[in-house]
Amino acid sequence: MPKCNCFQETLEKTKEHLSKQLPDGATEFEVSWKNFAFFFSGDRAPVNPEIEYKYRAMRRNQTPAKNLTKKTIGIMCSFCPFCGRKLGA
């Protein structure tokens, strides 16, 4: 099965939709995928979603820390999330 253009097509549709909502005179409008990745081999999704999680740790004296700890993990797609095409290794 040939590679799909789902990510590029979705980005273009989103750019077109958002450009209609910009205030008059807006300049330097750019749209891009967050967490874009470039792979040198294999058929992979160019954008990998991230899951963010937060928690409040306990200090050594067993009181809650002042700030939340924020971390993220990335997920590699096995299938195109738009058309369902199986991605290669």
C-alpha positions as CSV (number, residue, x, y, z in Angstrom):
1,M,0.0,0.0,0.0
2,P,1.5,3.4,-0.9
3,K,2.3,6.1,1.6
4,C,-0.6,8.4,2.5
5,N,-0.5,12.1,2.6
6,C,-2.9,12.4,5.5
7,F,-0.7,14.5,7.8
8,Q,0.1,17.0,5.1
9,E,-3.5,17.2,3.9
10,T,-4.8,17.7,7.5
11,L,-2.2,20.4,8.1
12,E,-3.3,22.3,4.9
13,K,-7.0,22.0,5.7
14,T,-6.3,23.3,9.2
15,K,-4.3,26.2,7.9
16,E,-7.0,27.1,5.5
17,H,-9.7,26.9,8.3
18,L,-7.6,29.0,10.8
19,S,-6.6,31.6,8.2
20,K,-10.3,32.6,7.9
21,Q,-10.5,33.3,11.6
22,L,-7.5,35.6,11.8
23,P,-8.0,39.3,12.5
24,D,-7.6,41.7,9.6
25,G,-4.0,42.6,9.0
26,A,-2.5,39.6,10.7
27,T,0.9,38.7,9.3
28,E,3.5,35.9,9.6
29,F,0.8,33.2,10.0
30,E,2.4,29.7,10.4
31,V,0.9,26.3,11.1
32,S,3.0,23.3,11.9
33,W,2.8,20.0,13.7
34,K,4.0,20.0,17.3
35,N,6.5,17.2,18.1
36,F,7.3,16.7,14.4
37,A,9.9,14.0,13.9
38,F,12.1,13.2,10.9
39,F,12.9,9.5,10.4
40,F,15.8,8.4,8.2
41,S,14.3,5.0,7.4
42,G,11.0,3.2,7.6
43,D,7.4,4.3,7.1
44,R,6.4,6.1,10.2
45,A,4.0,8.9,11.3
46,P,5.8,12.2,11.1
47,V,4.0,13.4,14.3
48,N,3.8,11.4,17.4
49,P,1.2,12.3,20.1
50,E,2.3,13.0,23.6
51,I,0.6,12.4,26.9
52,E,1.2,14.9,29.6
53,Y,0.9,13.9,33.2
54,K,1.2,16.0,36.4
55,Y,1.6,15.1,40.1
56,R,2.4,16.8,43.3
57,A,5.3,15.0,45.0
58,M,5.8,14.7,48.8
59,R,8.7,16.4,50.4
60,R,11.1,14.5,52.8
61,N,9.1,15.9,55.7
62,Q,5.9,14.4,54.2
63,T,4.3,17.7,53.3
64,P,3.1,18.3,49.7
65,A,5.6,20.0,47.4
66,K,4.8,23.6,46.4
67,N,4.8,23.0,42.6
68,L,3.4,20.2,40.4
69,T,5.9,18.0,38.6
70,K,5.0,17.9,34.9
71,K,6.2,15.2,32.5
72,T,5.3,13.9,29.1
73,I,5.7,10.6,27.2
74,G,5.6,10.1,23.4
75,I,3.7,7.5,21.6
76,M,4.7,5.9,18.3
77,C,1.8,5.2,15.9
78,S,1.4,1.8,14.3
79,F,-1.3,3.0,12.0
80,C,-2.1,6.4,10.4
81,P,-4.6,8.0,12.8
82,F,-6.5,9.5,9.9
83,C,-6.9,6.8,7.3
84,G,-6.0,3.7,9.2
85,R,-3.2,2.6,6.9
86,K,-0.7,0.3,8.6
87,L,2.7,2.0,9.0
88,G,5.9,0.0,8.3
89,A,8.8,-0.7,10.6
